[in-house]
Amino acid sequence: MTMDMVAARAKAGKATVYRRWSSKAELVRNALAWMNRNHLELESLPDTGTLREDLLVLLKPQSIAEEERKFRVLAGLGSFLQHPEFADAGTAGIFEPWVVVNRELMNRAVVRGEIPAHADIEMACQVITSMASFRGLIQRKPFDKPFFTALIDGILLPALKNPQTAPNIMDR
């Protein structure tokens, strides 16, 4: 992918593309965030009264065509993300919106007393994004509601409701 290719595809001049995005990394980050916008409504997060239901409401059904398109984009980014200058932009565009939303929902659950204040919310957010990545990129399967429900019920909620008191291993 080059900025020339982006300009040609957009039927715009290269200078126009650079006025909007100062770098390829910025363009990729914005494109990935735009893809996530179809799935996340950051302005109206669910508030069902339970963390489980809030998380499940986040996952919206997608059309098969949209799911396949997302897989193609993510697969294409595989080699792109090997370059350090693009890796941070790419991963931030793909995962950061989800982490922000999941963190907010989990913090609400702490306030409600549903999970303890010392629950490892950051680890739980990493588990969700890691499993979504593995499911889509490695297994080439959708991160669908049955899979997500099993992840929530079997791993996330038990870990959040019964956190260890040992130091967070991610801090080491």
Secondary structure, 3 states (H helix, E strand, C coil): CCHHHHHHHHCCCHHHHHHHCCCHHHHHHHHHHHHHHCCCCCCCCCCCCCHHHHHHHHCCCCCHHHHHHHHHHHHHHHHHCCCHHHHHHHHHHHHHHHHHHHHHHHHHHHHHCCCCCCCCHHHHHHHHHHHHHHHHHHCCCCCCHHHHHHHHHHHHHHHHHCCCCCCCHHHC
